[in-house]
Amino acid sequence: QQDIYSKGLGGEKPLVPVDFHELERQGCDAMSPEAYAYIAGGAGLESTMRANRESFDRQRIVPRMLNDVSERDTTVNLFGRTLPSPFMLSPIGVLEMAHGDADQAVGRAAAAEGIPMIFSNQASQPMEQVADAMGDGARWFQLYWSKSDDLVRSLVSRAESCGCEAIVVTLDTTMLGWRTRDLDLAYLPFLRGKGIAQYTSDPVFLESLKNPSQPGNMARPKLSLETLKTLKQIGQSWPGGALDGISSGRAMAAVQEFIAVYSKPSLTWDDLKMLRDHTRLPIVLKGIQHPDDGRKAVDYGMDGIIVSNHGGRQVDGAIGSLEALPEVVEAVAGRVPVIMDSGIRTGADVFKALALGATAVGLGRPWVYGLAIAGEAGVREVIANLKTDFELTMGLSGCKSISEITPEALRRADL
Ligand code: FNR
């Protein structure tokens, strides 16, 4: 904190804007229009994105005075690790759209700040490479449950081997939401082979490319002539990157195969048993919004929950994430940690989520903009700013530690 203020007083401008709106604006300038639309956009009219913010605006902090907050402890314990601040980086796919250094830059920044990074299933770089870049920094792996159980097991085993400390299963994206900005720009990164590095580095996936009869290779999707033409063009002029070293024909096959296996809309609670048997790592379900689903997660032996609406990118009209949080917390009744994301922009937001019962929060778009503007250093600065903002808000609200942040600190305001 001292650092941040003394830099400012010395006339040294921050590397990335402190104010979120300015951060987003400069992030936009640093990216292609397609990349910005993909990252900033949500589903439909983006009413859930707005609901996320409104749910924070509706909660107001009532600070308490004269509590001696000279010593402040922002640490929190999660799955056996002590985190310096109650947050982690939510999984974000296709980071190459924001910056060429992509996942590795983010991994180094997270490790340097001591907060966990959740590797995305749709990462731009294979998890092993990112893990290498992180030293002993904490990482988790996020899974999109594939149609191929063999691929699911392979991804989870790789996550174990590269030191991931939890498996996050994202439940809210069995199909991509109705992303209006991307549809209007006719831009879906995956169709261009971006964000499929976890697949093209996976032995089970590569095997299924060789041999169409393998279980990983389900019925090929019926692609329109137009899509096939696009894939062919992409295959022919492959620029390298995620599919480096793979011939253009195989690149096309990889994209097609990815589309065929990527998600499993028929996923049900019973599928989780297979994962429970396969891994000893804590399993965290991401995308829970209803209290009954929270209760069920505990009944099915899950170790944690992330209350999230995917940053408003899936069901437009869905409940604001902070608004959904208290009922889920009540249903779970302290049996497993409840993390929340979607809409966190400031230290006050983190404080409000904790007051309503979250153990920690996930950060999304803000650090992606930091990445776009200034790479690894930009991500670090966004994290460092949020740490300081949170610590100040906690202290100024009269709390010395996270356990002192309770629902009593909030009042609901009409908007
Ligand atoms: C995401 N999110 C996401 N979630 C996930 O489980 N796997 C993924 O690959 C992605 N990819 C992804 C890409 C982009 C560009 C965005 C913005 C989001 C959702 C993410 O983990 C998190 O839930 C939201 O980002 C939280 O909302 P805010 O705070 O970013 O508004």
Boltz pocket constraint, residues with backbone or C-beta under 6 A from the ligand:
constraints:
  - pocket:
      binder: B
      contacts: [[A, 38], [A, 39], [A, 40], [A, 41], [A, 90], [A, 91], [A, 92], [A, 93], [A, 120], [A, 121], [A, 122], [A, 123], [A, 142], [A, 170], [A, 286], [A, 308], [A, 309], [A, 310], [A, 311], [A, 312], [A, 313], [A, 341], [A, 342], [A, 343], [A, 344], [A, 362], [A, 363], [A, 364], [A, 365], [A, 366]]
      max_distance: 6.0
